[in-house]
Amino acid sequence: DIQMTQSPSTLSASVGDRVTITCRASQSISSWLAWYQQKPGKAPKLLIHKASSLESGVPSRFSGSGSGTEFTLTISSLQPDDFATYYCQQYNSYSQFGQGTKVEIK
Amino acid sequence: EVQLVESGGGLIQPGGSLRLSCAASGFTVSSNYMSWVRQAPGKGLEWVSVIYSGGSSYYADSVKGRFTISRDNSKNTLYLQMNSLRAEDTAVYYCARDPRLYGSSWPYFDYWGQGTLVTVSS
């Protein structure tokens, strides 16, 4: 199984901050990585697929980068609606999610 | 508009069986890859199973041999038959769609249902 490790587990930030979340795979997954946002009691929402392809309707302040084993999700200027938990997911071989990164208000 | 509506969750004793349904609208279930993803209370996401348009299916090791994914094309509905349930199967179960048509790549998910809670407890 491919293991996905996100860091940090929790991130405290303020509105307007630039935020970066890292996701590492235990072996190369090429660019087969997606990022999701989940708010309490709600289903996850797809933000990015294929490592850097922004889903239609997702604000451009979200961006993804990386390939192989190291990936990042960046929020260029954190907005109030962005406080949530973020998950990466590899879909190179079967599917595994990272453990999640909670972005909370500082 | 794409919609996914799960049903069938509830409280079940260990060793019991349950069948979840996911009624789809706005697209054809048989054309897209369709998956079940679960989330234990307060925990992260876990992919459970996928069924491809050609009918082939795959499972996470944690449910292999106990769960079966299927679909009814006439009802445009996805199912998850869960047998030999264990306490660790307690979770919200989501059905989710991969946007790609046909093929057999491993899935990612552009649309999700609202989830249905399965609680396995005596």
Interface residues (C-beta under 8 A of the other chain):
Chain A: D1 W32 A34 Y36 Q38 A43 P44 K45 L46 H49 E55 Y87 Q89 Y91 N92 S93 Y94 S95 Q96 F97 G98 Q99 G100
Chain B: S35 G44 L45 E46 W47 V50 Y58 A60 D61 Y94 S105 W106 P107 Y108 F109 D110 W112 G113 Q114 G115
